[in-house]
């Protein structure tokens, strides 16, 4: 690679051997793997990727995929029982803190006219 490249990304290597080849044939720059469950590139553990020479790994759809699966489970449970599926919801206080209700309420109080 020419000096100046910040990272090397090769689209969709299809085997461990291709992943190995990416790292062995292009040295001097960090390598990034792009991993998608069900995609073309084998999904390896972080230690396996590091052994091959990868410094970074991106998992661009895993959070979206998990969110959709949890939403489906919750909708199915709500339809069947009227309750969300166990384990797929946060305690209410944790939920409100995570989405920023505490800060929102503090800001609303700050601008309150007391009426």
PLY file of the C-alpha trace (Angstrom):
ply
format ascii 1.0
element vertex 115
property float x
property float y
property float z
element edge 114
property int vertex1
property int vertex2
end_header
0.00 0.00 0.00
1.08 3.55 -0.56
1.92 5.53 2.55
-0.99 7.62 3.72
-3.68 4.97 3.90
-5.32 5.01 7.33
-6.97 1.61 7.07
-7.47 -1.24 4.63
-10.92 -2.67 4.04
-11.57 -5.35 1.42
-15.22 -5.96 0.59
-16.60 -9.40 1.48
-13.73 -11.88 1.68
-15.49 -15.24 1.42
-13.21 -17.53 3.42
-10.70 -17.58 6.24
-8.00 -18.03 3.61
-9.13 -14.86 1.82
-9.11 -13.00 5.15
-5.59 -14.25 5.82
-4.52 -13.17 2.34
-5.86 -9.64 2.86
-3.56 -9.21 5.87
-0.53 -10.97 4.44
-0.47 -9.20 1.08
-1.06 -5.67 2.32
1.09 -4.77 5.30
1.94 -1.47 6.90
-1.62 -0.34 7.53
-4.34 -1.54 9.94
-6.87 -3.96 8.46
-10.63 -3.86 9.16
-13.09 -6.73 8.89
-16.78 -6.02 8.24
-18.86 -8.78 9.81
-22.54 -9.49 9.17
-24.39 -12.51 10.50
-25.44 -14.37 7.35
-23.12 -12.29 5.16
-20.44 -13.52 2.78
-17.48 -13.06 5.14
-17.01 -15.71 7.86
-17.81 -14.25 11.29
-14.76 -15.00 13.41
-14.03 -14.20 17.04
-11.98 -11.15 17.89
-9.02 -13.33 18.82
-9.22 -15.23 15.51
-9.33 -11.95 13.59
-6.37 -10.61 15.56
-4.39 -13.79 14.79
-4.99 -13.16 11.10
-3.81 -9.56 11.45
-7.02 -7.53 11.75
-6.93 -4.54 14.09
-10.58 -3.49 13.74
-13.89 -5.23 13.26
-17.20 -3.59 12.37
-20.57 -5.18 13.12
-22.80 -2.73 11.25
-26.15 -4.51 11.51
-25.93 -6.56 14.72
-27.64 -3.98 16.95
-30.39 -3.37 14.40
-30.84 -7.13 13.93
-31.09 -7.74 17.71
-33.50 -4.82 18.09
-35.81 -6.17 15.41
-35.74 -9.65 17.00
-36.61 -8.16 20.43
-39.39 -6.06 18.90
-40.89 -9.13 17.22
-40.75 -11.13 20.48
-42.35 -8.28 22.37
-45.11 -7.77 19.81
-45.85 -11.51 19.77
-45.96 -11.60 23.58
-48.20 -8.53 23.74
-50.57 -10.12 21.25
-50.62 -13.45 23.09
-50.58 -12.33 26.74
-50.92 -8.56 26.89
-47.47 -8.38 28.53
-44.03 -7.77 27.02
-41.75 -10.77 26.72
-39.68 -11.39 29.87
-36.10 -10.23 29.62
-36.71 -7.87 26.71
-37.56 -4.80 28.79
-35.60 -2.61 31.20
-36.82 -1.56 34.63
-38.72 1.71 34.18
-36.14 3.81 36.06
-33.31 2.46 33.91
-35.31 3.13 30.73
-36.14 6.72 31.67
-32.54 7.43 32.70
-31.19 5.95 29.48
-33.42 8.02 27.20
-32.73 11.21 29.17
-35.96 11.82 31.07
-34.04 12.98 34.15
-32.30 15.73 32.17
-35.52 16.61 30.35
-37.47 16.90 33.61
-34.70 19.02 35.19
-34.75 21.34 32.18
-38.56 21.55 32.27
-38.40 22.42 35.97
-35.84 25.12 35.25
-38.25 26.87 32.88
-41.37 26.22 34.92
-43.38 29.27 35.90
-44.81 27.42 38.88
-48.34 27.41 37.50
0 1
1 2
2 3
3 4
4 5
5 6
6 7
7 8
8 9
9 10
10 11
11 12
12 13
13 14
14 15
15 16
16 17
17 18
18 19
19 20
20 21
21 22
22 23
23 24
24 25
25 26
26 27
27 28
28 29
29 30
30 31
31 32
32 33
33 34
34 35
35 36
36 37
37 38
38 39
39 40
40 41
41 42
42 43
43 44
44 45
45 46
46 47
47 48
48 49
49 50
50 51
51 52
52 53
53 54
54 55
55 56
56 57
57 58
58 59
59 60
60 61
61 62
62 63
63 64
64 65
65 66
66 67
67 68
68 69
69 70
70 71
71 72
72 73
73 74
74 75
75 76
76 77
77 78
78 79
79 80
80 81
81 82
82 83
83 84
84 85
85 86
86 87
87 88
88 89
89 90
90 91
91 92
92 93
93 94
94 95
95 96
96 97
97 98
98 99
99 100
100 101
101 102
102 103
103 104
104 105
105 106
106 107
107 108
108 109
109 110
110 111
111 112
112 113
113 114
